[in-house]
Amino acid sequence: MAQGHRILLHGRNADKLNKVKTELAAQAVNNGSVAGYVADLSDMAGVEALATAVAADLTTKHQTLDVLINNAGVFNVPNPMTPAGLDVRFVVNTLAPYLLTQKLLPVLAK
């Protein structure tokens, strides 16, 4: 963040997300900043809400979205099925990144 970058983080656990956000914010210089978004990527409504929140914040807080890195993933979970009856690993590892990317494509920098 030495060049003033803005980092938008996602996490499903607010406490862990805030800890990472605080650690990164302590390194921010040149108007760099860190924002955090809590969402459960095993829930498609949560993915859509995350995309909506990021897109809405672009107009007021972040200006542009230059890069999207989808690196969430799960392998071993106590309950492998979502309430919708889908395999949680397939949802988080495949469907959620696809949906998030599709929803944020219109706001990604060209």
MOJO-V163338 format. One record per residue. N is the residue number from 0. RES is the residue in three letters. SS is DSSP state (hx for helix, st for strand, lp for the rest). PSI is psi in whole degrees, 0 to 359 (NA if undefined). NEAR is the number of other C-alpha atoms within 10 Angstrom. Layout:
# MOJO-V163338
n->N res->RES ss->SS psi->PSI near->NEAR
n->N res->RES ss->SS psi->PSI near->NEAR
This chain:
# MOJO-V163338
n->0 res->MET ss->lp psi->12 near->16
n->1 res->ALA ss->lp psi->343 near->10
n->2 res->GLN ss->lp psi->13 near->10
n->3 res->GLY ss->lp psi->22 near->12
n->4 res->HIS ss->lp psi->152 near->15
n->5 res->ARG ss->st psi->127 near->20
n->6 res->ILE ss->st psi->129 near->19
n->7 res->LEU ss->st psi->117 near->15
n->8 res->LEU ss->st psi->151 near->15
n->9 res->HIS ss->st psi->146 near->19
n->10 res->GLY ss->st psi->158 near->17
n->11 res->ARG ss->lp psi->346 near->15
n->12 res->ASN ss->lp psi->113 near->12
n->13 res->ALA ss->hx psi->320 near->13
n->14 res->ASP ss->hx psi->313 near->11
n->15 res->LYS ss->hx psi->319 near->11
n->16 res->LEU ss->hx psi->315 near->17
n->17 res->ASN ss->hx psi->325 near->17
n->18 res->LYS ss->hx psi->313 near->11
n->19 res->VAL ss->hx psi->318 near->15
n->20 res->LYS ss->hx psi->315 near->19
n->21 res->THR ss->hx psi->316 near->14
n->22 res->GLU ss->hx psi->317 near->11
n->23 res->LEU ss->hx psi->321 near->16
n->24 res->ALA ss->hx psi->329 near->17
n->25 res->ALA ss->lp psi->340 near->11
n->26 res->GLN ss->lp psi->356 near->12
n->27 res->ALA ss->lp psi->133 near->18
n->28 res->VAL ss->lp psi->170 near->13
n->29 res->ASN ss->lp psi->45 near->10
n->30 res->ASN ss->lp psi->18 near->11
n->31 res->GLY ss->lp psi->155 near->16
n->32 res->SER ss->st psi->166 near->19
n->33 res->VAL ss->st psi->133 near->20
n->34 res->ALA ss->st psi->150 near->19
n->35 res->GLY ss->st psi->144 near->17
n->36 res->TYR ss->st psi->127 near->18
n->37 res->VAL ss->st psi->129 near->18
n->38 res->ALA ss->lp psi->149 near->20
n->39 res->ASP ss->lp psi->111 near->17
n->40 res->LEU ss->lp psi->359 near->25
n->41 res->SER ss->lp psi->357 near->25
n->42 res->ASP ss->lp psi->114 near->19
n->43 res->MET ss->hx psi->327 near->18
n->44 res->ALA ss->hx psi->324 near->13
n->45 res->GLY ss->hx psi->322 near->17
n->46 res->VAL ss->hx psi->314 near->24
n->47 res->GLU ss->hx psi->320 near->19
n->48 res->ALA ss->hx psi->321 near->18
n->49 res->LEU ss->hx psi->312 near->21
n->50 res->ALA ss->hx psi->318 near->22
n->51 res->THR ss->hx psi->317 near->15
n->52 res->ALA ss->hx psi->316 near->12
n->53 res->VAL ss->hx psi->313 near->21
n->54 res->ALA ss->hx psi->319 near->22
n->55 res->ALA ss->hx psi->320 near->13
n->56 res->ASP ss->hx psi->338 near->14
n->57 res->LEU ss->hx psi->327 near->15
n->58 res->THR ss->hx psi->338 near->11
n->59 res->THR ss->hx psi->332 near->8
n->60 res->LYS ss->hx psi->320 near->12
n->61 res->HIS ss->hx psi->344 near->18
n->62 res->GLN ss->lp psi->302 near->12
n->63 res->THR ss->lp psi->159 near->14
n->64 res->LEU ss->st psi->107 near->19
n->65 res->ASP ss->lp psi->326 near->10
n->66 res->VAL ss->lp psi->139 near->9
n->67 res->LEU ss->lp psi->121 near->13
n->68 res->ILE ss->lp psi->113 near->8
n->69 res->ASN ss->lp psi->101 near->14
n->70 res->ASN ss->lp psi->12 near->8
n->71 res->ALA ss->lp psi->148 near->14
n->72 res->GLY ss->lp psi->152 near->17
n->73 res->VAL ss->lp psi->154 near->13
n->74 res->PHE ss->lp psi->299 near->10
n->75 res->ASN ss->lp psi->112 near->9
n->76 res->VAL ss->lp psi->150 near->9
n->77 res->PRO ss->lp psi->323 near->5
n->78 res->ASN ss->lp psi->105 near->9
n->79 res->PRO ss->lp psi->357 near->15
n->80 res->MET ss->st psi->139 near->15
n->81 res->THR ss->lp psi->165 near->13
n->82 res->PRO ss->lp psi->337 near->11
n->83 res->ALA ss->lp psi->359 near->10
n->84 res->GLY ss->lp psi->18 near->8
n->85 res->LEU ss->lp psi->154 near->13
n->86 res->ASP ss->st psi->120 near->14
n->87 res->VAL ss->hx psi->325 near->24
n->88 res->ARG ss->hx psi->319 near->18
n->89 res->PHE ss->hx psi->321 near->16
n->90 res->VAL ss->hx psi->307 near->21
n->91 res->VAL ss->hx psi->321 near->22
n->92 res->ASN ss->hx psi->338 near->18
n->93 res->THR ss->hx psi->301 near->14
n->94 res->LEU ss->hx psi->315 near->18
n->95 res->ALA ss->hx psi->313 near->24
n->96 res->PRO ss->hx psi->322 near->20
n->97 res->TYR ss->hx psi->311 near->14
n->98 res->LEU ss->hx psi->316 near->17
n->99 res->LEU ss->hx psi->316 near->21
n->100 res->THR ss->hx psi->315 near->17
n->101 res->GLN ss->hx psi->319 near->12
n->102 res->LYS ss->hx psi->329 near->19
n->103 res->LEU ss->hx psi->350 near->17
n->104 res->LEU ss->hx psi->317 near->15
n->105 res->PRO ss->hx psi->337 near->11
n->106 res->VAL ss->hx psi->356 near->17
n->107 res->LEU ss->st psi->141 near->15
n->108 res->ALA ss->lp psi->143 near->9
n->109 res->LYS ss->lp psi->NA near->7
